[in-house]
Amino acid sequence: MTQVNMLEAKSELSRLIRMLENREENVIYIARNNKIVADITLHRESAAAKRIGVAKGKFTVPAEFDAWDQEVGQMFGGEI
């Protein structure tokens, strides 16, 4: 944990960000009149998962799939 005042944060922002990137610090607190008013943390991007087509090739529709509709229709007294 590092605490810096506003003037130091403005003039040393690049160095503070580099400290976060190099994992020297987890969080940097910015203070005004020795009272913490903000903190800076490293943003961790989560890998965006590809959703469309994610199951492509992992499932095949059974040949008797349409027959199930008729069977269910007959069970409930109707036809689909």
N, C-alpha and C positions, 0 to 999 in steps of 0.2 A: 504494500500500500504506500503510495506516494501522495503527499498533499502539496499543492502549489498554490500560490496566490494568483490573482487575475492577470497581473502584469507579466509574471513569469510564464503563465500558460499562453498568453498571446505571443510572447517573443520566442518561446521554446516549444511551440506546438509540434514541429517536425520531430524534435528529439523525444518528446513524450510519446508520440505515436510509434516511433521506432522502438521505444522501450516495451510497448505493448506487443508489437509484432515479434520482437525477439523473446517474448515471454519473460522478460526481466521483471515485469509487473503485471498483475491481473486487472488492477483498477487504479486509476489516477483520479484523485479528488481535487476539485478546484474550489478554492475558498475566497470569500470576500470578508475582510475584517476578521480573519481567523475563524469564520463560520462556513462550513462546507455548504455550497449551493448547487454543485453539479458533480457528476462523475463521468469519466470516459472509460469505456471498456472496448475490447476488441470485438468486432462484429464477426461472427462465425457463420459463413454461408452454408446452408444445408444443400446438398446436391438435389436438384430438382429431379424427381423421378418421372420417367416417361410413362404416362398413364395409358394413352391410346395404343391399343394393340399389345398390351403387356402380356396377355395370355395367348397370343397368336401361336397356333401350332401345338398348344398344350391340351387342347380339348377337341374332340370330334363328336359331332352329333350322331347318335345312333340311328341306324336305318329305320327302326320301328318307332321313331319319335312321333310321327303323325298318328300312328295307331293308338298311342296312349291317349290322345285327345278324344278319339271315338270311344275308347273304353271308359274314360271318365264321364263322358256324356251319357253313355248308357247307364252307368251307375246312378246318375242323378235324374234319370228320366228324360233326358233331352239329347239333342245331337249338336255337335259343334262343327 
